[in-house]
Amino acid sequence: MKRLFRSRTDSKLTGVCGGFAQYLGFDATILRLALIVTAFFSFGSVLLIYALAAVVIPKEPELTGFYDEAMYHRF
């Protein structure tokens, strides 16, 4: 089962776009550009949704050892 996390490795601001890109299988750069264009045409209301997502979506767990990585990639 795939889970949505804010990315630790593909993060420019808070990791929301990187996490969504990993979850959906997209390139994070395309998703970031789409967010900027959408924010422009929605007069910034998308930025409020982005900020809310940054608060609500948990950060990707840190993998410290072999057991952690094996359990994380199992799901």
mmCIF file of the N, C-alpha and C atoms, coordinates in Angstrom:
data_MODEL
# 
_entry.id   MODEL 
# 
loop_
_atom_site.group_PDB 
_atom_site.id 
_atom_site.type_symbol 
_atom_site.label_atom_id 
_atom_site.label_alt_id 
_atom_site.label_comp_id 
_atom_site.label_asym_id 
_atom_site.label_entity_id 
_atom_site.label_seq_id 
_atom_site.pdbx_PDB_ins_code 
_atom_site.Cartn_x 
_atom_site.Cartn_y 
_atom_site.Cartn_z 
_atom_site.occupancy 
_atom_site.B_iso_or_equiv 
_atom_site.pdbx_formal_charge 
_atom_site.auth_seq_id 
_atom_site.auth_comp_id 
_atom_site.auth_asym_id 
_atom_site.auth_atom_id 
_atom_site.pdbx_PDB_model_num 
ATOM 1   N N  . MET A 1 1  ? 0.831  -1.172 0.000   1.00 0.00 ? 1  MET A N  1 
ATOM 2   C CA . MET A 1 1  ? 0.000  0.000  0.000   1.00 0.00 ? 1  MET A CA 1 
ATOM 3   C C  . MET A 1 1  ? 0.883  1.245  0.000   1.00 0.00 ? 1  MET A C  1 
ATOM 4   N N  . LYS A 1 2  ? 0.657  2.123  -0.957  1.00 0.00 ? 2  LYS A N  1 
ATOM 5   C CA . LYS A 1 2  ? 1.421  3.358  -1.028  1.00 0.00 ? 2  LYS A CA 1 
ATOM 6   C C  . LYS A 1 2  ? 0.871  4.359  -0.021  1.00 0.00 ? 2  LYS A C  1 
ATOM 7   N N  . ARG A 1 3  ? 1.779  5.102  0.608   1.00 0.00 ? 3  ARG A N  1 
ATOM 8   C CA . ARG A 1 3  ? 1.371  6.128  1.562   1.00 0.00 ? 3  ARG A CA 1 
ATOM 9   C C  . ARG A 1 3  ? 1.930  7.466  1.112   1.00 0.00 ? 3  ARG A C  1 
ATOM 10  N N  . LEU A 1 4  ? 1.199  8.505  1.397   1.00 0.00 ? 4  LEU A N  1 
ATOM 11  C CA . LEU A 1 4  ? 1.600  9.847  1.036   1.00 0.00 ? 4  LEU A CA 1 
ATOM 12  C C  . LEU A 1 4  ? 2.392  10.477 2.172   1.00 0.00 ? 4  LEU A C  1 
ATOM 13  N N  . PHE A 1 5  ? 3.626  10.894 1.856   1.00 0.00 ? 5  PHE A N  1 
ATOM 14  C CA . PHE A 1 5  ? 4.492  11.573 2.805   1.00 0.00 ? 5  PHE A CA 1 
ATOM 15  C C  . PHE A 1 5  ? 5.066  12.811 2.147   1.00 0.00 ? 5  PHE A C  1 
ATOM 16  N N  . ARG A 1 6  ? 5.481  13.785 2.971   1.00 0.00 ? 6  ARG A N  1 
ATOM 17  C CA . ARG A 1 6  ? 6.294  14.887 2.455   1.00 0.00 ? 6  ARG A CA 1 
ATOM 18  C C  . ARG A 1 6  ? 7.695  14.343 2.276   1.00 0.00 ? 6  ARG A C  1 
ATOM 19  N N  . SER A 1 7  ? 8.277  14.576 1.130   1.00 0.00 ? 7  SER A N  1 
ATOM 20  C CA . SER A 1 7  ? 9.570  13.993 0.787   1.00 0.00 ? 7  SER A CA 1 
ATOM 21  C C  . SER A 1 7  ? 10.710 14.635 1.577   1.00 0.00 ? 7  SER A C  1 
ATOM 22  N N  . ARG A 1 8  ? 11.645 13.824 2.034   1.00 0.00 ? 8  ARG A N  1 
ATOM 23  C CA . ARG A 1 8  ? 12.870 14.322 2.666   1.00 0.00 ? 8  ARG A CA 1 
ATOM 24  C C  . ARG A 1 8  ? 13.959 14.546 1.624   1.00 0.00 ? 8  ARG A C  1 
ATOM 25  N N  . THR A 1 9  ? 13.934 13.775 0.543   1.00 0.00 ? 9  THR A N  1 
ATOM 26  C CA . THR A 1 9  ? 15.007 13.843 -0.446  1.00 0.00 ? 9  THR A CA 1 
ATOM 27  C C  . THR A 1 9  ? 14.704 14.786 -1.602  1.00 0.00 ? 9  THR A C  1 
ATOM 28  N N  . ASP A 1 10 ? 13.447 14.919 -1.974  1.00 0.00 ? 10 ASP A N  1 
ATOM 29  C CA . ASP A 1 10 ? 13.060 15.764 -3.111  1.00 0.00 ? 10 ASP A CA 1 
ATOM 30  C C  . ASP A 1 10 ? 12.255 16.950 -2.585  1.00 0.00 ? 10 ASP A C  1 
ATOM 31  N N  . SER A 1 11 ? 12.922 17.782 -1.788  1.00 0.00 ? 11 SER A N  1 
ATOM 32  C CA . SER A 1 11 ? 12.234 18.876 -1.113  1.00 0.00 ? 11 SER A CA 1 
ATOM 33  C C  . SER A 1 11 ? 12.870 20.212 -1.492  1.00 0.00 ? 11 SER A C  1 
ATOM 34  N N  . LYS A 1 12 ? 12.040 21.153 -1.925  1.00 0.00 ? 12 LYS A N  1 
ATOM 35  C CA . LYS A 1 12 ? 12.516 22.514 -2.192  1.00 0.00 ? 12 LYS A CA 1 
ATOM 36  C C  . LYS A 1 12 ? 12.072 23.451 -1.086  1.00 0.00 ? 12 LYS A C  1 
ATOM 37  N N  . LEU A 1 13 ? 10.835 23.315 -0.645  1.00 0.00 ? 13 LEU A N  1 
ATOM 38  C CA . LEU A 1 13 ? 10.300 24.174 0.402   1.00 0.00 ? 13 LEU A CA 1 
ATOM 39  C C  . LEU A 1 13 ? 9.878  23.328 1.603   1.00 0.00 ? 13 LEU A C  1 
ATOM 40  N N  . THR A 1 14 ? 8.848  22.545 1.449   1.00 0.00 ? 14 THR A N  1 
ATOM 41  C CA . THR A 1 14 ? 8.385  21.690 2.552   1.00 0.00 ? 14 THR A CA 1 
ATOM 42  C C  . THR A 1 14 ? 8.334  20.210 2.182   1.00 0.00 ? 14 THR A C  1 
ATOM 43  N N  . GLY A 1 15 ? 8.532  19.876 0.915   1.00 0.00 ? 15 GLY A N  1 
ATOM 44  C CA . GLY A 1 15 ? 8.498  18.480 0.485   1.00 0.00 ? 15 GLY A CA 1 
ATOM 45  C C  . GLY A 1 15 ? 7.139  18.001 0.018   1.00 0.00 ? 15 GLY A C  1 
ATOM 46  N N  . VAL A 1 16 ? 6.156  18.899 -0.040  1.00 0.00 ? 16 VAL A N  1 
ATOM 47  C CA . VAL A 1 16 ? 4.804  18.501 -0.441  1.00 0.00 ? 16 VAL A CA 1 
ATOM 48  C C  . VAL A 1 16 ? 4.783  18.062 -1.905  1.00 0.00 ? 16 VAL A C  1 
ATOM 49  N N  . CYS A 1 17 ? 5.329  18.868 -2.795  1.00 0.00 ? 17 CYS A N  1 
ATOM 50  C CA . CYS A 1 17 ? 5.325  18.506 -4.221  1.00 0.00 ? 17 CYS A CA 1 
ATOM 51  C C  . CYS A 1 17 ? 6.163  17.254 -4.481  1.00 0.00 ? 17 CYS A C  1 
ATOM 52  N N  . GLY A 1 18 ? 7.288  17.137 -3.799  1.00 0.00 ? 18 GLY A N  1 
ATOM 53  C CA . GLY A 1 18 ? 8.116  15.938 -3.945  1.00 0.00 ? 18 GLY A CA 1 
ATOM 54  C C  . GLY A 1 18 ? 7.390  14.688 -3.479  1.00 0.00 ? 18 GLY A C  1 
ATOM 55  N N  . GLY A 1 19 ? 6.648  14.811 -2.384  1.00 0.00 ? 19 GLY A N  1 
ATOM 56  C CA . GLY A 1 19 ? 5.871  13.676 -1.873  1.00 0.00 ? 19 GLY A CA 1 
ATOM 57  C C  . GLY A 1 19 ? 4.737  13.291 -2.793  1.00 0.00 ? 19 GLY A C  1 
ATOM 58  N N  . PHE A 1 20 ? 4.004  14.302 -3.300  1.00 0.00 ? 20 PHE A N  1 
ATOM 59  C CA . PHE A 1 20 ? 2.935  14.019 -4.255  1.00 0.00 ? 20 PHE A CA 1 
ATOM 60  C C  . PHE A 1 20 ? 3.499  13.404 -5.534  1.00 0.00 ? 20 PHE A C  1 
ATOM 61  N N  . ALA A 1 21 ? 4.639  13.883 -5.987  1.00 0.00 ? 21 ALA A N  1 
ATOM 62  C CA . ALA A 1 21 ? 5.247  13.343 -7.199  1.00 0.00 ? 21 ALA A CA 1 
ATOM 63  C C  . ALA A 1 21 ? 5.637  11.878 -7.012  1.00 0.00 ? 21 ALA A C  1 
ATOM 64  N N  . GLN A 1 22 ? 6.207  11.554 -5.859  1.00 0.00 ? 22 GLN A N  1 
ATOM 65  C CA . GLN A 1 22 ? 6.542  10.159 -5.574  1.00 0.00 ? 22 GLN A CA 1 
ATOM 66  C C  . GLN A 1 22 ? 5.281  9.303  -5.530  1.00 0.00 ? 22 GLN A C  1 
ATOM 67  N N  . TYR A 1 23 ? 4.266  9.803  -4.885  1.00 0.00 ? 23 TYR A N  1 
ATOM 68  C CA . TYR A 1 23 ? 3.015  9.053  -4.720  1.00 0.00 ? 23 TYR A CA 1 
ATOM 69  C C  . TYR A 1 23 ? 2.319  8.808  -6.057  1.00 0.00 ? 23 TYR A C  1 
ATOM 70  N N  . LEU A 1 24 ? 2.305  9.839  -6.925  1.00 0.00 ? 24 LEU A N  1 
ATOM 71  C CA . LEU A 1 24 ? 1.605  9.731  -8.204  1.00 0.00 ? 24 LEU A CA 1 
ATOM 72  C C  . LEU A 1 24 ? 2.477  9.207  -9.345  1.00 0.00 ? 24 LEU A C  1 
ATOM 73  N N  . GLY A 1 25 ? 3.787  9.161  -9.131  1.00 0.00 ? 25 GLY A N  1 
ATOM 74  C CA . GLY A 1 25 ? 4.689  8.686  -10.165 1.00 0.00 ? 25 GLY A CA 1 
ATOM 75  C C  . GLY A 1 25 ? 5.021  9.738  -11.209 1.00 0.00 ? 25 GLY A C  1 
ATOM 76  N N  . PHE A 1 26 ? 4.917  11.015 -10.843 1.00 0.00 ? 26 PHE A N  1 
ATOM 77  C CA . PHE A 1 26 ? 5.226  12.126 -11.746 1.00 0.00 ? 26 PHE A CA 1 
ATOM 78  C C  . PHE A 1 26 ? 6.612  12.669 -11.453 1.00 0.00 ? 26 PHE A C  1 
ATOM 79  N N  . ASP A 1 27 ? 7.075  13.539 -12.340 1.00 0.00 ? 27 ASP A N  1 
ATOM 80  C CA . ASP A 1 27 ? 8.296  14.286 -12.089 1.00 0.00 ? 27 ASP A CA 1 
ATOM 81  C C  . ASP A 1 27 ? 7.932  15.474 -11.194 1.00 0.00 ? 27 ASP A C  1 
ATOM 82  N N  . ALA A 1 28 ? 8.700  15.691 -10.138 1.00 0.00 ? 28 ALA A N  1 
ATOM 83  C CA . ALA A 1 28 ? 8.383  16.748 -9.177  1.00 0.00 ? 28 ALA A CA 1 
ATOM 84  C C  . ALA A 1 28 ? 8.471  18.131 -9.808  1.00 0.00 ? 28 ALA A C  1 
ATOM 85  N N  . THR A 1 29 ? 9.352  18.321 -10.772 1.00 0.00 ? 29 THR A N  1 
ATOM 86  C CA . THR A 1 29 ? 9.486  19.629 -11.420 1.00 0.00 ? 29 THR A CA 1 
ATOM 87  C C  . THR A 1 29 ? 8.216  20.001 -12.165 1.00 0.00 ? 29 THR A C  1 
ATOM 88  N N  . ILE A 1 30 ? 7.622  19.050 -12.858 1.00 0.00 ? 30 ILE A N  1 
ATOM 89  C CA . ILE A 1 30 ? 6.367  19.313 -13.576 1.00 0.00 ? 30 ILE A CA 1 
ATOM 90  C C  . ILE A 1 30 ? 5.261  19.663 -12.588 1.00 0.00 ? 30 ILE A C  1 
ATOM 91  N N  . LEU A 1 31 ? 5.215  18.953 -11.483 1.00 0.00 ? 31 LEU A N  1 
ATOM 92  C CA . LEU A 1 31 ? 4.202  19.225 -10.468 1.00 0.00 ? 31 LEU A CA 1 
ATOM 93  C C  . LEU A 1 31 ? 4.402  20.609 -9.850  1.00 0.00 ? 31 LEU A C  1 
ATOM 94  N N  . ARG A 1 32 ? 5.654  20.992 -9.611  1.00 0.00 ? 32 ARG A N  1 
ATOM 95  C CA . ARG A 1 32 ? 5.934  22.326 -9.060  1.00 0.00 ? 32 ARG A CA 1 
ATOM 96  C C  . ARG A 1 32 ? 5.533  23.426 -10.039 1.00 0.00 ? 32 ARG A C  1 
ATOM 97  N N  . LEU A 1 33 ? 5.830  23.233 -11.314 1.00 0.00 ? 33 LEU A N  1 
ATOM 98  C CA . LEU A 1 33 ? 5.444  24.225 -12.323 1.00 0.00 ? 33 LEU A CA 1 
ATOM 99  C C  . LEU A 1 33 ? 3.918  24.341 -12.424 1.00 0.00 ? 33 LEU A C  1 
ATOM 100 N N  . ALA A 1 34 ? 3.238  23.219 -12.367 1.00 0.00 ? 34 ALA A N  1 
ATOM 101 C CA . ALA A 1 34 ? 1.776  23.235 -12.405 1.00 0.00 ? 34 ALA A CA 1 
ATOM 102 C C  . ALA A 1 34 ? 1.217  23.957 -11.182 1.00 0.00 ? 34 ALA A C  1 
ATOM 103 N N  . LEU A 1 35 ? 1.843  23.791 -10.043 1.00 0.00 ? 35 LEU A N  1 
ATOM 104 C CA . LEU A 1 35 ? 1.399  24.477 -8.834  1.00 0.00 ? 35 LEU A CA 1 
ATOM 105 C C  . LEU A 1 35 ? 1.569  25.991 -8.974  1.00 0.00 ? 35 LEU A C  1 
ATOM 106 N N  . ILE A 1 36 ? 2.684  26.419 -9.539  1.00 0.00 ? 36 ILE A N  1 
ATOM 107 C CA . ILE A 1 36 ? 2.931  27.852 -9.718  1.00 0.00 ? 36 ILE A CA 1 
ATOM 108 C C  . ILE A 1 36 ? 1.916  28.463 -10.675 1.00 0.00 ? 36 ILE A C  1 
ATOM 109 N N  . VAL A 1 37 ? 1.670  27.794 -11.795 1.00 0.00 ? 37 VAL A N  1 
ATOM 110 C CA . VAL A 1 37 ? 0.699  28.295 -12.778 1.00 0.00 ? 37 VAL A CA 1 
ATOM 111 C C  . VAL A 1 37 ? -0.698 28.329 -12.162 1.00 0.00 ? 37 VAL A C  1 
ATOM 112 N N  . THR A 1 38 ? -1.062 27.274 -11.448 1.00 0.00 ? 38 THR A N  1 
ATOM 113 C CA . THR A 1 38 ? -2.376 27.216 -10.814 1.00 0.00 ? 38 THR A CA 1 
ATOM 114 C C  . THR A 1 38 ? -2.514 28.293 -9.737  1.00 0.00 ? 38 THR A C  1 
ATOM 115 N N  . ALA A 1 39 ? -1.460 28.530 -8.983  1.00 0.00 ? 39 ALA A N  1 
ATOM 116 C CA . ALA A 1 39 ? -1.498 29.567 -7.949  1.00 0.00 ? 39 ALA A CA 1 
ATOM 117 C C  . ALA A 1 39 ? -1.687 30.946 -8.578  1.00 0.00 ? 39 ALA A C  1 
ATOM 118 N N  . PHE A 1 40 ? -1.070 31.168 -9.723  1.00 0.00 ? 40 PHE A N  1 
ATOM 119 C CA . PHE A 1 40 ? -1.215 32.450 -10.408 1.00 0.00 ? 40 PHE A CA 1 
ATOM 120 C C  . PHE A 1 40 ? -2.654 32.674 -10.867 1.00 0.00 ? 40 PHE A C  1 
ATOM 121 N N  . PHE A 1 41 ? -3.248 31.654 -11.474 1.00 0.00 ? 41 PHE A N  1 
ATOM 122 C CA . PHE A 1 41 ? -4.598 31.802 -12.005 1.00 0.00 ? 41 PHE A CA 1 
ATOM 123 C C  . PHE A 1 41 ? -5.692 31.699 -10.943 1.00 0.00 ? 41 PHE A C  1 
ATOM 124 N N  . SER A 1 42 ? -5.368 31.169 -9.782  1.00 0.00 ? 42 SER A N  1 
ATOM 125 C CA . SER A 1 42 ? -6.365 31.082 -8.712  1.00 0.00 ? 42 SER A CA 1 
ATOM 126 C C  . SER A 1 42 ? -6.184 32.199 -7.688  1.00 0.00 ? 42 SER A C  1 
ATOM 127 N N  . PHE A 1 43 ? -5.372 33.181 -8.048  1.00 0.00 ? 43 PHE A N  1 
ATOM 128 C CA . PHE A 1 43 ? -5.118 34.342 -7.192  1.00 0.00 ? 43 PHE A CA 1 
ATOM 129 C C  . PHE A 1 43 ? -4.567 33.938 -5.824  1.00 0.00 ? 43 PHE A C  1 
ATOM 130 N N  . GLY A 1 44 ? -3.764 32.873 -5.806  1.00 0.00 ? 44 GLY A N  1 
ATOM 131 C CA . GLY A 1 44 ? -3.068 32.468 -4.587  1.00 0.00 ? 44 GLY A CA 1 
ATOM 132 C C  . GLY A 1 44 ? -3.819 31.540 -3.663  1.00 0.00 ? 44 GLY A C  1 
ATOM 133 N N  . SER A 1 45 ? -5.046 31.177 -3.986  1.00 0.00 ? 45 SER A N  1 
ATOM 134 C CA . SER A 1 45 ? -5.792 30.293 -3.079  1.00 0.00 ? 45 SER A CA 1 
ATOM 135 C C  . SER A 1 45 ? -5.165 28.901 -3.001  1.00 0.00 ? 45 SER A C  1 
ATOM 136 N N  . VAL A 1 46 ? -4.448 28.501 -4.035  1.00 0.00 ? 46 VAL A N  1 
ATOM 137 C CA . VAL A 1 46 ? -3.769 27.197 -4.017  1.00 0.00 ? 46 VAL A CA 1 
ATOM 138 C C  . VAL A 1 46 ? -2.648 27.214 -2.981  1.00 0.00 ? 46 VAL A C  1 
ATOM 139 N N  . LEU A 1 47 ? -2.066 28.365 -2.732  1.00 0.00 ? 47 LEU A N  1 
ATOM 140 C CA . LEU A 1 47 ? -1.006 28.456 -1.728  1.00 0.00 ? 47 LEU A CA 1 
ATOM 141 C C  . LEU A 1 47 ? -1.539 28.150 -0.329  1.00 0.00 ? 47 LEU A C  1 
ATOM 142 N N  . LEU A 1 48 ? -2.774 28.492 -0.072  1.00 0.00 ? 48 LEU A N  1 
ATOM 143 C CA . LEU A 1 48 ? -3.398 28.142 1.201   1.00 0.00 ? 48 LEU A CA 1 
ATOM 144 C C  . LEU A 1 48 ? -3.552 26.631 1.329   1.00 0.00 ? 48 LEU A C  1 
ATOM 145 N N  . ILE A 1 49 ? -3.952 25.987 0.246   1.00 0.00 ? 49 ILE A N  1 
ATOM 146 C CA . ILE A 1 49 ? -4.089 24.526 0.233   1.00 0.00 ? 49 ILE A CA 1 
ATOM 147 C C  . ILE A 1 49 ? -2.714 23.875 0.399   1.00 0.00 ? 49 ILE A C  1 
ATOM 148 N N  . TYR A 1 50 ? -1.684 24.450 -0.241  1.00 0.00 ? 50 TYR A N  1 
ATOM 149 C CA . TYR A 1 50 ? -0.317 23.943 -0.108  1.00 0.00 ? 50 TYR A CA 1 
ATOM 150 C C  . TYR A 1 50 ? 0.140  24.040 1.352   1.00 0.00 ? 50 TYR A C  1 
ATOM 151 N N  . ALA A 1 51 ? -0.116 25.175 1.991   1.00 0.00 ? 51 ALA A N  1 
ATOM 152 C CA . ALA A 1 51 ? 0.275  25.356 3.393   1.00 0.00 ? 51 ALA A CA 1 
ATOM 153 C C  . ALA A 1 51 ? -0.462 24.368 4.292   1.00 0.00 ? 51 ALA A C  1 
ATOM 154 N N  . LEU A 1 52 ? -1.723 24.145 4.017   1.00 0.00 ? 52 LEU A N  1 
ATOM 155 C CA . LEU A 1 52 ? -2.499 23.174 4.787   1.00 0.00 ? 52 LEU A CA 1 
ATOM 156 C C  . LEU A 1 52 ? -1.937 21.760 4.598   1.00 0.00 ? 52 LEU A C  1 
ATOM 157 N N  . ALA A 1 53 ? -1.580 21.426 3.366   1.00 0.00 ? 53 ALA A N  1 
ATOM 158 C CA . ALA A 1 53 ? -0.998 20.107 3.089   1.00 0.00 ? 53 ALA A CA 1 
ATOM 159 C C  . ALA A 1 53 ? 0.342  19.942 3.801   1.00 0.00 ? 53 ALA A C  1 
ATOM 160 N N  . ALA A 1 54 ? 1.126  21.019 3.886   1.00 0.00 ? 54 ALA A N  1 
ATOM 161 C CA . ALA A 1 54 ? 2.420  20.954 4.568   1.00 0.00 ? 54 ALA A CA 1 
ATOM 162 C C  . ALA A 1 54 ? 2.251  20.676 6.059   1.00 0.00 ? 54 ALA A C  1 
ATOM 163 N N  . VAL A 1 55 ? 1.135  21.102 6.613   1.00 0.00 ? 55 VAL A N  1 
ATOM 164 C CA . VAL A 1 55 ? 0.871  20.865 8.037   1.00 0.00 ? 55 VAL A CA 1 
ATOM 165 C C  . VAL A 1 55 ? 0.283  19.473 8.258   1.00 0.00 ? 55 VAL A C  1 
ATOM 166 N N  . VAL A 1 56 ? -0.592 19.041 7.359   1.00 0.00 ? 56 VAL A N  1 
ATOM 167 C CA . VAL A 1 56 ? -1.350 17.804 7.571   1.00 0.00 ? 56 VAL A CA 1 
ATOM 168 C C  . VAL A 1 56 ? -0.573 16.554 7.148   1.00 0.00 ? 56 VAL A C  1 
ATOM 169 N N  . ILE A 1 57 ? 0.129  16.599 6.031   1.00 0.00 ? 57 ILE A N  1 
ATOM 170 C CA . ILE A 1 57 ? 0.829  15.415 5.507   1.00 0.00 ? 57 ILE A CA 1 
ATOM 171 C C  . ILE A 1 57 ? 2.083  15.167 6.345   1.00 0.00 ? 57 ILE A C  1 
ATOM 172 N N  . PRO A 1 58 ? 2.267  13.949 6.851   1.00 0.00 ? 58 PRO A N  1 
ATOM 173 C CA . PRO A 1 58 ? 3.447  13.679 7.685   1.00 0.00 ? 58 PRO A CA 1 
ATOM 174 C C  . PRO A 1 58 ? 4.733  13.628 6.861   1.00 0.00 ? 58 PRO A C  1 
ATOM 175 N N  . LYS A 1 59 ? 5.834  13.914 7.534   1.00 0.00 ? 59 LYS A N  1 
ATOM 176 C CA . LYS A 1 59 ? 7.152  13.851 6.917   1.00 0.00 ? 59 LYS A CA 1 
ATOM 177 C C  . LYS A 1 59 ? 7.528  12.392 6.690   1.00 0.00 ? 59 LYS A C  1 
ATOM 178 N N  . GLU A 1 60 ? 8.231  12.131 5.606   1.00 0.00 ? 60 GLU A N  1 
ATOM 179 C CA . GLU A 1 60 ? 8.697  10.778 5.292   1.00 0.00 ? 60 GLU A CA 1 
ATOM 180 C C  . GLU A 1 60 ? 9.575  10.279 6.436   1.00 0.00 ? 60 GLU A C  1 
ATOM 181 N N  . PRO A 1 61 ? 9.361  9.043  6.913   1.00 0.00 ? 61 PRO A N  1 
ATOM 182 C CA . PRO A 1 61 ? 10.158 8.556  8.048   1.00 0.00 ? 61 PRO A CA 1 
ATOM 183 C C  . PRO A 1 61 ? 11.628 8.406  7.674   1.00 0.00 ? 61 PRO A C  1 
ATOM 184 N N  . GLU A 1 62 ? 12.485 8.672  8.660   1.00 0.00 ? 62 GLU A N  1 
ATOM 185 C CA . GLU A 1 62 ? 13.917 8.482  8.452   1.00 0.00 ? 62 GLU A CA 1 
ATOM 186 C C  . GLU A 1 62 ? 14.234 7.000  8.568   1.00 0.00 ? 62 GLU A C  1 
ATOM 187 N N  . LEU A 1 63 ? 15.004 6.510  7.634   1.00 0.00 ? 63 LEU A N  1 
ATOM 188 C CA . LEU A 1 63 ? 15.404 5.108  7.659   1.00 0.00 ? 63 LEU A CA 1 
ATOM 189 C C  . LEU A 1 63 ? 16.805 5.041  8.245   1.00 0.00 ? 63 LEU A C  1 
ATOM 190 N N  . THR A 1 64 ? 16.928 4.363  9.371   1.00 0.00 ? 64 THR A N  1 
ATOM 191 C CA . THR A 1 64 ? 18.209 4.361  10.080  1.00 0.00 ? 64 THR A CA 1 
ATOM 192 C C  . THR A 1 64 ? 19.004 3.074  9.905   1.00 0.00 ? 64 THR A C  1 
ATOM 193 N N  . GLY A 1 65 ? 18.354 2.001  9.572   1.00 0.00 ? 65 GLY A N  1 
ATOM 194 C CA . GLY A 1 65 ? 19.074 0.741  9.462   1.00 0.00 ? 65 GLY A CA 1 
ATOM 195 C C  . GLY A 1 65 ? 18.438 -0.186 8.452   1.00 0.00 ? 65 GLY A C  1 
ATOM 196 N N  . PHE A 1 66 ? 19.037 -1.356 8.289   1.00 0.00 ? 66 PHE A N  1 
ATOM 197 C CA . PHE A 1 66 ? 18.552 -2.328 7.317   1.00 0.00 ? 66 PHE A CA 1 
ATOM 198 C C  . PHE A 1 66 ? 17.133 -2.767 7.640   1.00 0.00 ? 66 PHE A C  1 
ATOM 199 N N  . TYR A 1 67 ? 16.842 -3.009 8.906   1.00 0.00 ? 67 TYR A N  1 
ATOM 200 C CA . TYR A 1 67 ? 15.509 -3.467 9.287   1.00 0.00 ? 67 TYR A CA 1 
ATOM 201 C C  . TYR A 1 67 ? 14.460 -2.422 8.948   1.00 0.00 ? 67 TYR A C  1 
ATOM 202 N N  . ASP A 1 68 ? 14.756 -1.158 9.225   1.00 0.00 ? 68 ASP A N  1 
ATOM 203 C CA . ASP A 1 68 ? 13.814 -0.084 8.909   1.00 0.00 ? 68 ASP A CA 1 
ATOM 204 C C  . ASP A 1 68 ? 13.550 -0.007 7.414   1.00 0.00 ? 68 ASP A C  1 
ATOM 205 N N  . GLU A 1 69 ? 14.604 -0.092 6.615   1.00 0.00 ? 69 GLU A N  1 
ATOM 206 C CA . GLU A 1 69 ? 14.444 -0.016 5.159   1.00 0.00 ? 69 GLU A CA 1 
ATOM 207 C C  . GLU A 1 69 ? 13.652 -1.209 4.639   1.00 0.00 ? 69 GLU A C  1 
ATOM 208 N N  . ALA A 1 70 ? 13.913 -2.393 5.172   1.00 0.00 ? 70 ALA A N  1 
ATOM 209 C CA . ALA A 1 70 ? 13.199 -3.589 4.725   1.00 0.00 ? 70 ALA A CA 1 
ATOM 210 C C  . ALA A 1 70 ? 11.716 -3.483 5.062   1.00 0.00 ? 70 ALA A C  1 
ATOM 211 N N  . MET A 1 71 ? 11.395 -2.980 6.230   1.00 0.00 ? 71 MET A N  1 
ATOM 212 C CA . MET A 1 71 ? 9.990  -2.846 6.625   1.00 0.00 ? 71 MET A CA 1 
ATOM 213 C C  . MET A 1 71 ? 9.297  -1.749 5.827   1.00 0.00 ? 71 MET A C  1 
ATOM 214 N N  . TYR A 1 72 ? 10.011 -0.653 5.543   1.00 0.00 ? 72 TYR A N  1 
ATOM 215 C CA . TYR A 1 72 ? 9.420  0.462  4.804   1.00 0.00 ? 72 TYR A CA 1 
ATOM 216 C C  . TYR A 1 72 ? 9.102  0.060  3.370   1.00 0.00 ? 72 TYR A C  1 
ATOM 217 N N  . HIS A 1 73 ? 10.007 -0.640 2.716   1.00 0.00 ? 73 HIS A N  1 
ATOM 218 C CA . HIS A 1 73 ? 9.818  -1.006 1.310   1.00 0.00 ? 73 HIS A CA 1 
ATOM 219 C C  . HIS A 1 73 ? 8.910  -2.225 1.155   1.00 0.00 ? 73 HIS A C  1 
ATOM 220 N N  . ARG A 1 74 ? 8.576  -2.862 2.251   1.00 0.00 ? 74 ARG A N  1 
ATOM 221 C CA . ARG A 1 74 ? 7.689  -4.016 2.189   1.00 0.00 ? 74 ARG A CA 1 
ATOM 222 C C  . ARG A 1 74 ? 6.270  -3.587 1.848   1.00 0.00 ? 74 ARG A C  1 
ATOM 223 N N  . PHE A 1 75 ? 5.867  -2.408 2.228   1.00 0.00 ? 75 PHE A N  1 
ATOM 224 C CA . PHE A 1 75 ? 4.493  -1.970 2.043   1.00 0.00 ? 75 PHE A CA 1 
ATOM 225 C C  . PHE A 1 75 ? 4.360  -1.247 0.777   1.00 0.00 ? 75 PHE A C  1 
# 
